Amino acid sequence: MFDLSSENESSSIEEYAKSQTSMKSEESIGCVMIYGHVVGEQADIRKRKEDLFLLMQSRRGDWNFVKGHREHGESDEETLRREVYEETGIESFKILGFIGKIKYKFLNKASQRISKEVKFYLTLSDTRRVRLSYEHIDFTWVDYEQASEILSFPQSVLILHKAVKMKKALRATTH
């Protein structure tokens, strides 16, 4: 508890309040990438026995989806295509739709509090060949159950679950 009669405690409350209002915000775009055999007009929802999902391991050791910062003036699609290429080398993929977004807070390298929002899209790739960028140390293509276990953050597992539901709904409308 804060003792409001103490100057130190009072200034701590003011500093905390100031830090909350001066928090920087960032926006990133990411994707849940599914491996499909063909990308093209008829490959919207290519059927496999099991979908394979691309997960990337960061230099910190956590496993997550491809995602990155939006550059000034970029659309969601431009950011997504640039980030996928930069992080994986994959150039050809289909964007099936918007899955949802997550929000979280963290401290950056300069110890500033950052509020971050990441929008995720469902994507389909016709290749499993990945060229790692300097940002990652490993990648894997895994099924839903494995992805659920490997993903490092609960919000990412939720996005994976929403992606699977979305793909099932898309598959149902194309049959």
CNS distance restraints for C-alpha pairs under 8 A (distance, minus, plus):
assign (resid   2 and name CA) (resid   9 and name CA) 5.82 0.50 0.50
assign (resid   2 and name CA) (resid  10 and name CA) 7.63 0.50 0.50
assign (resid   3 and name CA) (resid   9 and name CA) 6.07 0.50 0.50
assign (resid   3 and name CA) (resid  10 and name CA) 7.60 0.50 0.50
assign (resid   4 and name CA) (resid   9 and name CA) 6.18 0.50 0.50
assign (resid   4 and name CA) (resid  10 and name CA) 5.56 0.50 0.50
assign (resid   5 and name CA) (resid   9 and name CA) 7.81 0.50 0.50
assign (resid   5 and name CA) (resid  10 and name CA) 7.51 0.50 0.50
assign (resid   6 and name CA) (resid  10 and name CA) 6.27 0.50 0.50
assign (resid   7 and name CA) (resid  11 and name CA) 6.13 0.50 0.50
assign (resid   8 and name CA) (resid  12 and name CA) 6.13 0.50 0.50
assign (resid   9 and name CA) (resid  13 and name CA) 6.37 0.50 0.50
assign (resid  10 and name CA) (resid  14 and name CA) 6.47 0.50 0.50
assign (resid  11 and name CA) (resid  15 and name CA) 6.06 0.50 0.50
assign (resid  12 and name CA) (resid  16 and name CA) 6.09 0.50 0.50
assign (resid  13 and name CA) (resid  17 and name CA) 6.15 0.50 0.50
assign (resid  14 and name CA) (resid  18 and name CA) 6.06 0.50 0.50
assign (resid  15 and name CA) (resid  19 and name CA) 6.09 0.50 0.50
assign (resid  16 and name CA) (resid  20 and name CA) 6.33 0.50 0.50
assign (resid  17 and name CA) (resid  21 and name CA) 6.50 0.50 0.50
assign (resid  18 and name CA) (resid  22 and name CA) 6.08 0.50 0.50
assign (resid  19 and name CA) (resid  23 and name CA) 5.99 0.50 0.50
assign (resid  19 and name CA) (resid 113 and name CA) 7.61 0.50 0.50
assign (resid  23 and name CA) (resid 112 and name CA) 7.56 0.50 0.50
assign (resid  23 and name CA) (resid 113 and name CA) 5.65 0.50 0.50
assign (resid  23 and name CA) (resid 114 and name CA) 5.79 0.50 0.50
assign (resid  23 and name CA) (resid 115 and name CA) 6.70 0.50 0.50
assign (resid  24 and name CA) (resid 112 and name CA) 7.80 0.50 0.50
assign (resid  24 and name CA) (resid 113 and name CA) 6.70 0.50 0.50
assign (resid  24 and name CA) (resid 114 and name CA) 4.98 0.50 0.50
assign (resid  24 and name CA) (resid 115 and name CA) 6.14 0.50 0.50
assign (resid  25 and name CA) (resid 114 and name CA) 5.52 0.50 0.50
assign (resid  25 and name CA) (resid 115 and name CA) 4.60 0.50 0.50
assign (resid  25 and name CA) (resid 116 and name CA) 5.61 0.50 0.50
assign (resid  25 and name CA) (resid 117 and name CA) 7.88 0.50 0.50
assign (resid  26 and name CA) (resid  69 and name CA) 7.48 0.50 0.50
assign (resid  26 and name CA) (resid 114 and name CA) 7.05 0.50 0.50
assign (resid  26 and name CA) (resid 115 and name CA) 6.31 0.50 0.50
assign (resid  26 and name CA) (resid 116 and name CA) 4.75 0.50 0.50
assign (resid  26 and name CA) (resid 117 and name CA) 6.41 0.50 0.50
assign (resid  27 and name CA) (resid  69 and name CA) 6.07 0.50 0.50
assign (resid  27 and name CA) (resid  70 and name CA) 6.26 0.50 0.50
assign (resid  27 and name CA) (resid 116 and name CA) 5.77 0.50 0.50
assign (resid  27 and name CA) (resid 117 and name CA) 4.99 0.50 0.50
assign (resid  27 and name CA) (resid 118 and name CA) 5.85 0.50 0.50
assign (resid  27 and name CA) (resid 119 and name CA) 7.92 0.50 0.50
assign (resid  28 and name CA) (resid  67 and name CA) 6.50 0.50 0.50
assign (resid  28 and name CA) (resid  68 and name CA) 5.01 0.50 0.50
assign (resid  28 and name CA) (resid  69 and name CA) 4.23 0.50 0.50
assign (resid  28 and name CA) (resid  70 and name CA) 5.42 0.50 0.50
assign (resid  28 and name CA) (resid 116 and name CA) 7.53 0.50 0.50
assign (resid  28 and name CA) (resid 117 and name CA) 6.31 0.50 0.50
assign (resid  28 and name CA) (resid 118 and name CA) 4.64 0.50 0.50
assign (resid  28 and name CA) (resid 119 and name CA) 6.46 0.50 0.50
assign (resid  29 and name CA) (resid  67 and name CA) 5.41 0.50 0.50
assign (resid  29 and name CA) (resid  68 and name CA) 5.63 0.50 0.50
assign (resid  29 and name CA) (resid  69 and name CA) 6.50 0.50 0.50
assign (resid  29 and name CA) (resid  70 and name CA) 6.65 0.50 0.50
assign (resid  29 and name CA) (resid  76 and name CA) 6.49 0.50 0.50
assign (resid  29 and name CA) (resid  79 and name CA) 6.49 0.50 0.50
assign (resid  29 and name CA) (resid  80 and name CA) 5.85 0.50 0.50
assign (resid  29 and name CA) (resid 118 and name CA) 5.41 0.50 0.50
assign (resid  29 and name CA) (resid 119 and name CA) 4.91 0.50 0.50
assign (resid  29 and name CA) (resid 120 and name CA) 6.01 0.50 0.50
assign (resid  29 and name CA) (resid 121 and name CA) 7.96 0.50 0.50
assign (resid  30 and name CA) (resid  65 and name CA) 6.79 0.50 0.50
assign (resid  30 and name CA) (resid  66 and name CA) 5.41 0.50 0.50
assign (resid  30 and name CA) (resid  67 and name CA) 3.73 0.50 0.50
assign (resid  30 and name CA) (resid  68 and name CA) 6.39 0.50 0.50
assign (resid  30 and name CA) (resid  80 and name CA) 6.20 0.50 0.50
assign (resid  30 and name CA) (resid  83 and name CA) 7.90 0.50 0.50
assign (resid  30 and name CA) (resid 118 and name CA) 6.70 0.50 0.50
assign (resid  30 and name CA) (resid 119 and name CA) 6.06 0.50 0.50
assign (resid  30 and name CA) (resid 120 and name CA) 4.69 0.50 0.50
assign (resid  30 and name CA) (resid 121 and name CA) 6.38 0.50 0.50
assign (resid  31 and name CA) (resid  65 and name CA) 6.29 0.50 0.50
assign (resid  31 and name CA) (resid  66 and name CA) 5.82 0.50 0.50
assign (resid  31 and name CA) (resid  67 and name CA) 6.51 0.50 0.50
assign (resid  31 and name CA) (resid  80 and name CA) 7.39 0.50 0.50
assign (resid  31 and name CA) (resid 120 and name CA) 4.86 0.50 0.50
assign (resid  31 and name CA) (resid 121 and name CA) 4.61 0.50 0.50
assign (resid  31 and name CA) (resid 122 and name CA) 5.66 0.50 0.50
assign (resid  31 and name CA) (resid 123 and name CA) 6.34 0.50 0.50
assign (resid  32 and name CA) (resid  53 and name CA) 6.90 0.50 0.50
assign (resid  32 and name CA) (resid  54 and name CA) 7.16 0.50 0.50
assign (resid  32 and name CA) (resid  65 and name CA) 6.08 0.50 0.50
assign (resid  32 and name CA) (resid  66 and name CA) 7.35 0.50 0.50
assign (resid  32 and name CA) (resid 120 and name CA) 6.93 0.50 0.50
assign (resid  32 and name CA) (resid 121 and name CA) 6.29 0.50 0.50
assign (resid  32 and name CA) (resid 122 and name CA) 5.08 0.50 0.50
assign (resid  32 and name CA) (resid 123 and name CA) 6.08 0.50 0.50
assign (resid  32 and name CA) (resid 159 and name CA) 7.92 0.50 0.50
assign (resid  32 and name CA) (resid 160 and name CA) 6.85 0.50 0.50
assign (resid  32 and name CA) (resid 163 and name CA) 6.93 0.50 0.50
assign (resid  33 and name CA) (resid  53 and name CA) 5.65 0.50 0.50
assign (resid  33 and name CA) (resid  54 and name CA) 5.55 0.50 0.50
assign (resid  33 and name CA) (resid  65 and name CA) 7.77 0.50 0.50
assign (resid  33 and name CA) (resid 122 and name CA) 6.25 0.50 0.50
assign (resid  33 and name CA) (resid 123 and name CA) 4.75 0.50 0.50
assign (resid  33 and name CA) (resid 124 and name CA) 5.64 0.50 0.50
assign (resid  33 and name CA) (resid 125 and name CA) 6.71 0.50 0.50
assign (resid  34 and name CA) (resid  51 and name CA) 6.33 0.50 0.50
assign (resid  34 and name CA) (resid  52 and name CA) 5.50 0.50 0.50
assign (resid  34 and name CA) (resid  53 and name CA) 4.75 0.50 0.50
assign (resid  34 and name CA) (resid  54 and name CA) 6.56 0.50 0.50
assign (resid  34 and name CA) (resid 122 and name CA) 7.72 0.50 0.50
assign (resid  34 and name CA) (resid 123 and name CA) 6.14 0.50 0.50
assign (resid  34 and name CA) (resid 124 and name CA) 4.88 0.50 0.50
assign (resid  34 and name CA) (resid 125 and name CA) 6.13 0.50 0.50
assign (resid  35 and name CA) (resid  51 and name CA) 6.67 0.50 0.50
assign (resid  35 and name CA) (resid  52 and name CA) 5.44 0.50 0.50
assign (resid  35 and name CA) (resid  53 and name CA) 6.52 0.50 0.50
assign (resid  35 and name CA) (resid  54 and name CA) 7.67 0.50 0.50
assign (resid  35 and name CA) (resid 124 and name CA) 5.83 0.50 0.50
assign (resid  35 and name CA) (resid 125 and name CA) 4.95 0.50 0.50
assign (resid  35 and name CA) (resid 126 and name CA) 5.97 0.50 0.50
assign (resid  35 and name CA) (resid 127 and name CA) 6.61 0.50 0.50
assign (resid  35 and name CA) (resid 128 and name CA) 6.59 0.50 0.50
assign (resid  36 and name CA) (resid  43 and name CA) 7.60 0.50 0.50
assign (resid  36 and name CA) (resid  45 and name CA) 7.85 0.50 0.50
assign (resid  36 and name CA) (resid  46 and name CA) 5.73 0.50 0.50
assign (resid  36 and name CA) (resid  47 and name CA) 7.63 0.50 0.50
assign (resid  36 and name CA) (resid  48 and name CA) 7.60 0.50 0.50
assign (resid  36 and name CA) (resid  51 and name CA) 7.80 0.50 0.50
assign (resid  36 and name CA) (resid 124 and name CA) 6.02 0.50 0.50
assign (resid  36 and name CA) (resid 125 and name CA) 5.58 0.50 0.50
assign (resid  36 and name CA) (resid 126 and name CA) 4.98 0.50 0.50
assign (resid  36 and name CA) (resid 127 and name CA) 7.39 0.50 0.50
assign (resid  37 and name CA) (resid  43 and name CA) 7.90 0.50 0.50
assign (resid  37 and name CA) (resid  46 and name CA) 6.90 0.50 0.50
assign (resid  37 and name CA) (resid 125 and name CA) 7.63 0.50 0.50
assign (resid  37 and name CA) (resid 126 and name CA) 4.89 0.50 0.50
assign (resid  37 and name CA) (resid 127 and name CA) 7.24 0.50 0.50
assign (resid  38 and name CA) (resid  43 and name CA) 5.63 0.50 0.50
assign (resid  38 and name CA) (resid  46 and name CA) 7.33 0.50 0.50
assign (resid  38 and name CA) (resid 125 and name CA) 7.52 0.50 0.50
assign (resid  38 and name CA) (resid 126 and name CA) 4.85 0.50 0.50
assign (resid  39 and name CA) (resid  43 and name CA) 5.15 0.50 0.50
assign (resid  39 and name CA) (resid  44 and name CA) 7.44 0.50 0.50
assign (resid  39 and name CA) (resid  92 and name CA) 7.40 0.50 0.50
assign (resid  39 and name CA) (resid  93 and name CA) 6.36 0.50 0.50
assign (resid  39 and name CA) (resid  94 and name CA) 6.50 0.50 0.50
assign (resid  39 and name CA) (resid 124 and name CA) 7.19 0.50 0.50
assign (resid  39 and name CA) (resid 125 and name CA) 6.46 0.50 0.50
assign (resid  39 and name CA) (resid 126 and name CA) 5.39 0.50 0.50
assign (resid  40 and name CA) (resid  44 and name CA) 7.31 0.50 0.50
assign (resid  40 and name CA) (resid  94 and name CA) 7.67 0.50 0.50
assign (resid  42 and name CA) (resid  46 and name CA) 7.88 0.50 0.50
assign (resid  44 and name CA) (resid  94 and name CA) 7.43 0.50 0.50
assign (resid  44 and name CA) (resid  96 and name CA) 6.92 0.50 0.50
assign (resid  44 and name CA) (resid 124 and name CA) 7.59 0.50 0.50
assign (resid  45 and name CA) (resid 124 and name CA) 7.95 0.50 0.50
assign (resid  45 and name CA) (resid 167 and name CA) 7.21 0.50 0.50
assign (resid  45 and name CA) (resid 170 and name CA) 7.09 0.50 0.50
assign (resid  45 and name CA) (resid 171 and name CA) 5.92 0.50 0.50
assign (resid  50 and name CA) (resid 143 and name CA) 6.42 0.50 0.50
assign (resid  51 and name CA) (resid 142 and name CA) 7.98 0.50 0.50
assign (resid  51 and name CA) (resid 143 and name CA) 5.83 0.50 0.50
assign (resid  51 and name CA) (resid 144 and name CA) 7.13 0.50 0.50
assign (resid  52 and name CA) (resid 141 and name CA) 5.49 0.50 0.50
assign (resid  52 and name CA) (resid 142 and name CA) 4.93 0.50 0.50
assign (resid  52 and name CA) (resid 143 and name CA) 4.69 0.50 0.50
assign (resid  52 and name CA) (resid 144 and name CA) 7.11 0.50 0.50
assign (resid  53 and name CA) (resid 140 and name CA) 7.95 0.50 0.50
assign (resid  53 and name CA) (resid 141 and name CA) 5.18 0.50 0.50
assign (resid  53 and name CA) (resid 142 and name CA) 5.27 0.50 0.50
assign (resid  53 and name CA) (resid 143 and name CA) 6.08 0.50 0.50
assign (resid  53 and name CA) (resid 144 and name CA) 7.07 0.50 0.50
assign (resid  53 and name CA) (resid 147 and name CA) 7.03 0.50 0.50
assign (resid  54 and name CA) (resid  65 and name CA) 6.80 0.50 0.50
assign (resid  54 and name CA) (resid  66 and name CA) 8.00 0.50 0.50
assign (resid  54 and name CA) (resid 139 and name CA) 7.07 0.50 0.50
assign (resid  54 and name CA) (resid 140 and name CA) 5.85 0.50 0.50
assign (resid  54 and name CA) (resid 141 and name CA) 4.63 0.50 0.50
assign (resid  54 and name CA) (resid 142 and name CA) 6.74 0.50 0.50
assign (resid  55 and name CA) (resid  63 and name CA) 6.24 0.50 0.50
assign (resid  55 and name CA) (resid  64 and name CA) 5.46 0.50 0.50
assign (resid  55 and name CA) (resid  65 and name CA) 5.15 0.50 0.50
assign (resid  55 and name CA) (resid  66 and name CA) 7.25 0.50 0.50
assign (resid  55 and name CA) (resid 139 and name CA) 5.59 0.50 0.50
assign (resid  55 and name CA) (resid 140 and name CA) 5.45 0.50 0.50
assign (resid  55 and name CA) (resid 141 and name CA) 6.41 0.50 0.50
assign (resid  55 and name CA) (resid 142 and name CA) 7.69 0.50 0.50
assign (resid  55 and name CA) (resid 147 and name CA) 7.45 0.50 0.50
assign (resid  55 and name CA) (resid 151 and name CA) 7.70 0.50 0.50
assign (resid  56 and name CA) (resid  63 and name CA) 5.48 0.50 0.50
assign (resid  56 and name CA) (resid  64 and name CA) 5.46 0.50 0.50
assign (resid  56 and name CA) (resid  65 and name CA) 5.89 0.50 0.50
assign (resid  56 and name CA) (resid  66 and name CA) 6.60 0.50 0.50
assign (resid  56 and name CA) (resid 136 and name CA) 6.60 0.50 0.50
assign (resid  56 and name CA) (resid 137 and name CA) 7.89 0.50 0.50
assign (resid  56 and name CA) (resid 138 and name CA) 6.05 0.50 0.50
assign (resid  56 and name CA) (resid 139 and name CA) 4.42 0.50 0.50
assign (resid  56 and name CA) (resid 140 and name CA) 6.73 0.50 0.50
assign (resid  57 and name CA) (resid  61 and name CA) 5.81 0.50 0.50
assign (resid  57 and name CA) (resid  62 and name CA) 5.49 0.50 0.50
assign (resid  57 and name CA) (resid  63 and name CA) 4.43 0.50 0.50
assign (resid  57 and name CA) (resid  64 and name CA) 6.55 0.50 0.50
assign (resid  57 and name CA) (resid 136 and name CA) 5.50 0.50 0.50
assign (resid  57 and name CA) (resid 137 and name CA) 5.80 0.50 0.50
assign (resid  57 and name CA) (resid 138 and name CA) 5.06 0.50 0.50
assign (resid  57 and name CA) (resid 139 and name CA) 5.83 0.50 0.50
assign (resid  58 and name CA) (resid  62 and name CA) 5.55 0.50 0.50
assign (resid  58 and name CA) (resid  63 and name CA) 6.49 0.50 0.50
assign (resid  58 and name CA) (resid  64 and name CA) 7.87 0.50 0.50
assign (resid  58 and name CA) (resid 135 and name CA) 6.09 0.50 0.50
assign (resid  58 and name CA) (resid 136 and name CA) 4.34 0.50 0.50
assign (resid  58 and name CA) (resid 137 and name CA) 5.99 0.50 0.50
assign (resid  58 and name CA) (resid 138 and name CA) 7.44 0.50 0.50
assign (resid  59 and name CA) (resid 135 and name CA) 6.33 0.50 0.50
assign (resid  59 and name CA) (resid 136 and name CA) 5.44 0.50 0.50
assign (resid  59 and name CA) (resid 137 and name CA) 5.82 0.50 0.50
assign (resid  62 and name CA) (resid 151 and name CA) 7.52 0.50 0.50
assign (resid  62 and name CA) (resid 152 and name CA) 5.48 0.50 0.50
assign (resid  63 and name CA) (resid 150 and name CA) 6.54 0.50 0.50
assign (resid  63 and name CA) (resid 151 and name CA) 5.06 0.50 0.50
assign (resid  63 and name CA) (resid 152 and name CA) 5.24 0.50 0.50
assign (resid  64 and name CA) (resid 151 and name CA) 5.61 0.50 0.50
assign (resid  64 and name CA) (resid 152 and name CA) 6.56 0.50 0.50
assign (resid  64 and name CA) (resid 153 and name CA) 7.63 0.50 0.50
assign (resid  64 and name CA) (resid 156 and name CA) 6.88 0.50 0.50
assign (resid  65 and name CA) (resid 156 and name CA) 7.74 0.50 0.50
assign (resid  66 and name CA) (resid  83 and name CA) 7.30 0.50 0.50
assign (resid  66 and name CA) (resid  84 and name CA) 6.39 0.50 0.50
assign (resid  66 and name CA) (resid  87 and name CA) 7.03 0.50 0.50
assign (resid  67 and name CA) (resid  80 and name CA) 7.45 0.50 0.50
assign (resid  67 and name CA) (resid  83 and name CA) 6.43 0.50 0.50
assign (resid  67 and name CA) (resid  84 and name CA) 7.48 0.50 0.50
assign (resid  67 and name CA) (resid 118 and name CA) 7.85 0.50 0.50
assign (resid  68 and name CA) (resid  79 and name CA) 7.64 0.50 0.50
assign (resid  68 and name CA) (resid  80 and name CA) 7.78 0.50 0.50
assign (resid  68 and name CA) (resid  83 and name CA) 5.86 0.50 0.50
assign (resid  69 and name CA) (resid  79 and name CA) 7.43 0.50 0.50
assign (resid  70 and name CA) (resid  74 and name CA) 6.35 0.50 0.50
assign (resid  70 and name CA) (resid  75 and name CA) 7.90 0.50 0.50
assign (resid  70 and name CA) (resid  76 and name CA) 7.56 0.50 0.50
assign (resid  70 and name CA) (resid  79 and name CA) 5.47 0.50 0.50
assign (resid  71 and name CA) (resid  79 and name CA) 7.05 0.50 0.50
assign (resid  74 and name CA) (resid  78 and name CA) 5.70 0.50 0.50
assign (resid  74 and name CA) (resid  79 and name CA) 5.95 0.50 0.50
assign (resid  75 and name CA) (resid  79 and name CA) 6.18 0.50 0.50
assign (resid  76 and name CA) (resid  80 and name CA) 6.04 0.50 0.50
assign (resid  77 and name CA) (resid  81 and name CA) 6.05 0.50 0.50
assign (resid  78 and name CA) (resid  82 and name CA) 6.10 0.50 0.50
assign (resid  79 and name CA) (resid  83 and name CA) 5.99 0.50 0.50
assign (resid  80 and name CA) (resid  84 and name CA) 6.01 0.50 0.50
assign (resid  81 and name CA) (resid  85 and name CA) 6.19 0.50 0.50
assign (resid  81 and name CA) (resid  91 and name CA) 7.47 0.50 0.50
assign (resid  82 and name CA) (resid  86 and name CA) 6.02 0.50 0.50
assign (resid  83 and name CA) (resid  87 and name CA) 5.90 0.50 0.50
assign (resid  84 and name CA) (resid  88 and name CA) 5.66 0.50 0.50
assign (resid  84 and name CA) (resid  89 and name CA) 6.86 0.50 0.50
assign (resid  84 and name CA) (resid  90 and name CA) 6.28 0.50 0.50
assign (resid  84 and name CA) (resid  91 and name CA) 7.51 0.50 0.50
assign (resid  85 and name CA) (resid  89 and name CA) 4.33 0.50 0.50
assign (resid  85 and name CA) (resid  90 and name CA) 5.02 0.50 0.50
assign (resid  85 and name CA) (resid  91 and name CA) 5.62 0.50 0.50
assign (resid  86 and name CA) (resid 133 and name CA) 6.52 0.50 0.50
assign (resid  87 and name CA) (resid 131 and name CA) 7.39 0.50 0.50
assign (resid  87 and name CA) (resid 132 and name CA) 5.95 0.50 0.50
assign (resid  87 and name CA) (resid 133 and name CA) 4.94 0.50 0.50
assign (resid  87 and name CA) (resid 135 and name CA) 7.23 0.50 0.50
assign (resid  87 and name CA) (resid 136 and name CA) 7.66 0.50 0.50
assign (resid  88 and name CA) (resid 130 and name CA) 4.94 0.50 0.50
assign (resid  88 and name CA) (resid 131 and name CA) 4.89 0.50 0.50
assign (resid  88 and name CA) (resid 132 and name CA) 5.32 0.50 0.50
assign (resid  88 and name CA) (resid 133 and name CA) 6.61 0.50 0.50
assign (resid  89 and name CA) (resid 130 and name CA) 5.96 0.50 0.50
assign (resid  89 and name CA) (resid 131 and name CA) 5.10 0.50 0.50
assign (resid  89 and name CA) (resid 132 and name CA) 7.30 0.50 0.50
assign (resid  90 and name CA) (resid 125 and name CA) 7.94 0.50 0.50
assign (resid  90 and name CA) (resid 127 and name CA) 7.65 0.50 0.50
assign (resid  90 and name CA) (resid 129 and name CA) 7.55 0.50 0.50
assign (resid  90 and name CA) (resid 130 and name CA) 6.60 0.50 0.50
assign (resid  90 and name CA) (resid 131 and name CA) 7.78 0.50 0.50
assign (resid  92 and name CA) (resid 125 and name CA) 6.67 0.50 0.50
assign (resid  92 and name CA) (resid 126 and name CA) 7.38 0.50 0.50
assign (resid  93 and name CA) (resid 123 and name CA) 6.56 0.50 0.50
assign (resid  93 and name CA) (resid 124 and name CA) 5.45 0.50 0.50
assign (resid  93 and name CA) (resid 125 and name CA) 4.53 0.50 0.50
assign (resid  93 and name CA) (resid 126 and name CA) 6.81 0.50 0.50
assign (resid  94 and name CA) (resid 123 and name CA) 5.44 0.50 0.50
assign (resid  94 and name CA) (resid 124 and name CA) 5.06 0.50 0.50
assign (resid  94 and name CA) (resid 125 and name CA) 6.59 0.50 0.50
assign (resid  95 and name CA) (resid 121 and name CA) 6.88 0.50 0.50
assign (resid  95 and name CA) (resid 122 and name CA) 6.06 0.50 0.50
assign (resid  95 and name CA) (resid 123 and name CA) 4.45 0.50 0.50
assign (resid  95 and name CA) (resid 124 and name CA) 6.53 0.50 0.50
assign (resid  96 and name CA) (resid 121 and name CA) 7.28 0.50 0.50
assign (resid  96 and name CA) (resid 122 and name CA) 5.37 0.50 0.50
assign (resid  96 and name CA) (resid 123 and name CA) 5.49 0.50 0.50
assign (resid  96 and name CA) (resid 124 and name CA) 7.16 0.50 0.50
assign (resid  97 and name CA) (resid 121 and name CA) 5.59 0.50 0.50
assign (resid  97 and name CA) (resid 122 and name CA) 5.46 0.50 0.50
assign (resid  97 and name CA) (resid 123 and name CA) 7.47 0.50 0.50
assign (resid  98 and name CA) (resid 119 and name CA) 7.81 0.50 0.50
assign (resid  98 and name CA) (resid 120 and name CA) 6.23 0.50 0.50
assign (resid  98 and name CA) (resid 121 and name CA) 4.38 0.50 0.50
assign (resid  98 and name CA) (resid 122 and name CA) 6.27 0.50 0.50
assign (resid  99 and name CA) (resid 119 and name CA) 7.75 0.50 0.50
assign (resid  99 and name CA) (resid 120 and name CA) 5.51 0.50 0.50
assign (resid  99 and name CA) (resid 121 and name CA) 5.13 0.50 0.50
assign (resid  99 and name CA) (resid 122 and name CA) 6.18 0.50 0.50
assign (resid  99 and name CA) (resid 159 and name CA) 7.08 0.50 0.50
assign (resid  99 and name CA) (resid 162 and name CA) 6.44 0.50 0.50
assign (resid  99 and name CA) (resid 163 and name CA) 6.00 0.50 0.50
assign (resid  99 and name CA) (resid 166 and name CA) 7.27 0.50 0.50
assign (resid 100 and name CA) (resid 119 and name CA) 5.93 0.50 0.50
assign (resid 100 and name CA) (resid 120 and name CA) 5.57 0.50 0.50
assign (resid 100 and name CA) (resid 121 and name CA) 7.28 0.50 0.50
assign (resid 100 and name CA) (resid 159 and name CA) 7.07 0.50 0.50
assign (resid 100 and name CA) (resid 162 and name CA) 7.89 0.50 0.50
assign (resid 101 and name CA) (resid 117 and name CA) 6.77 0.50 0.50
assign (resid 101 and name CA) (resid 118 and name CA) 5.40 0.50 0.50
assign (resid 101 and name CA) (resid 119 and name CA) 4.27 0.50 0.50
assign (resid 101 and name CA) (resid 120 and name CA) 5.83 0.50 0.50
assign (resid 101 and name CA) (resid 159 and name CA) 7.89 0.50 0.50
assign (resid 102 and name CA) (resid 117 and name CA) 5.72 0.50 0.50
assign (resid 102 and name CA) (resid 118 and name CA) 5.39 0.50 0.50
assign (resid 102 and name CA) (resid 119 and name CA) 6.72 0.50 0.50
assign (resid 102 and name CA) (resid 155 and name CA) 6.75 0.50 0.50
assign (resid 103 and name CA) (resid 115 and name CA) 7.26 0.50 0.50
assign (resid 103 and name CA) (resid 116 and name CA) 5.57 0.50 0.50
assign (resid 103 and name CA) (resid 117 and name CA) 4.45 0.50 0.50
assign (resid 103 and name CA) (resid 118 and name CA) 6.47 0.50 0.50
assign (resid 104 and name CA) (resid 115 and name CA) 5.95 0.50 0.50
assign (resid 104 and name CA) (resid 116 and name CA) 5.43 0.50 0.50
assign (resid 104 and name CA) (resid 117 and name CA) 6.72 0.50 0.50
assign (resid 105 and name CA) (resid 113 and name CA) 6.82 0.50 0.50
assign (resid 105 and name CA) (resid 114 and name CA) 5.47 0.50 0.50
assign (resid 105 and name CA) (resid 115 and name CA) 4.49 0.50 0.50
assign (resid 105 and name CA) (resid 116 and name CA) 6.00 0.50 0.50
assign (resid 106 and name CA) (resid 113 and name CA) 5.69 0.50 0.50
assign (resid 106 and name CA) (resid 114 and name CA) 5.37 0.50 0.50
assign (resid 106 and name CA) (resid 115 and name CA) 6.78 0.50 0.50
assign (resid 106 and name CA) (resid 116 and name CA) 7.93 0.50 0.50
assign (resid 107 and name CA) (resid 111 and name CA) 5.10 0.50 0.50
assign (resid 107 and name CA) (resid 112 and name CA) 5.27 0.50 0.50
assign (resid 107 and name CA) (resid 113 and name CA) 4.63 0.50 0.50
assign (resid 107 and name CA) (resid 114 and name CA) 6.01 0.50 0.50
assign (resid 108 and name CA) (resid 112 and name CA) 5.46 0.50 0.50
assign (resid 108 and name CA) (resid 113 and name CA) 6.62 0.50 0.50
assign (resid 108 and name CA) (resid 114 and name CA) 6.81 0.50 0.50
assign (resid 120 and name CA) (resid 159 and name CA) 7.61 0.50 0.50
assign (resid 122 and name CA) (resid 163 and name CA) 6.20 0.50 0.50
assign (resid 128 and name CA) (resid 141 and name CA) 7.46 0.50 0.50
assign (resid 130 and name CA) (resid 139 and name CA) 7.83 0.50 0.50
assign (resid 132 and name CA) (resid 136 and name CA) 6.20 0.50 0.50
assign (resid 132 and name CA) (resid 137 and name CA) 7.15 0.50 0.50
assign (resid 132 and name CA) (resid 138 and name CA) 7.16 0.50 0.50
assign (resid 132 and name CA) (resid 139 and name CA) 7.71 0.50 0.50
assign (resid 142 and name CA) (resid 146 and name CA) 5.82 0.50 0.50
assign (resid 142 and name CA) (resid 147 and name CA) 5.88 0.50 0.50
assign (resid 143 and name CA) (resid 147 and name CA) 6.05 0.50 0.50
assign (resid 144 and name CA) (resid 148 and name CA) 6.08 0.50 0.50
assign (resid 144 and name CA) (resid 160 and name CA) 7.88 0.50 0.50
assign (resid 145 and name CA) (resid 149 and name CA) 6.51 0.50 0.50
assign (resid 146 and name CA) (resid 150 and name CA) 6.09 0.50 0.50
assign (resid 147 and name CA) (resid 151 and name CA) 5.83 0.50 0.50
assign (resid 147 and name CA) (resid 157 and name CA) 7.88 0.50 0.50
assign (resid 148 and name CA) (resid 157 and name CA) 5.67 0.50 0.50
assign (resid 148 and name CA) (resid 160 and name CA) 7.55 0.50 0.50
assign (resid 151 and name CA) (resid 156 and name CA) 6.62 0.50 0.50
assign (resid 151 and name CA) (resid 157 and name CA) 6.44 0.50 0.50
assign (resid 152 and name CA) (resid 156 and name CA) 7.53 0.50 0.50
assign (resid 153 and name CA) (resid 157 and name CA) 6.69 0.50 0.50
assign (resid 154 and name CA) (resid 158 and name CA) 6.40 0.50 0.50
assign (resid 155 and name CA) (resid 159 and name CA) 6.34 0.50 0.50
assign (resid 156 and name CA) (resid 160 and name CA) 6.20 0.50 0.50
assign (resid 157 and name CA) (resid 161 and name CA) 6.21 0.50 0.50
assign (resid 158 and name CA) (resid 162 and name CA) 6.26 0.50 0.50
assign (resid 159 and name CA) (resid 163 and name CA) 6.09 0.50 0.50
assign (resid 160 and name CA) (resid 164 and name CA) 6.32 0.50 0.50
assign (resid 161 and name CA) (resid 165 and name CA) 6.38 0.50 0.50
assign (resid 162 and name CA) (resid 166 and name CA) 6.05 0.50 0.50
assign (resid 163 and name CA) (resid 167 and name CA) 6.12 0.50 0.50
assign (resid 164 and name CA) (resid 168 and name CA) 6.22 0.50 0.50
assign (resid 165 and name CA) (resid 169 and name CA) 6.23 0.50 0.50
assign (resid 166 and name CA) (resid 170 and name CA) 6.16 0.50 0.50
assign (resid 167 and name CA) (resid 171 and name CA) 6.04 0.50 0.50
assign (resid 168 and name CA) (resid 172 and name CA) 6.16 0.50 0.50
assign (resid 169 and name CA) (resid 173 and name CA) 6.43 0.50 0.50
assign (resid 170 and name CA) (resid 174 and name CA) 6.48 0.50 0.50
assign (resid 171 and name CA) (resid 175 and name CA) 6.59 0.50 0.50
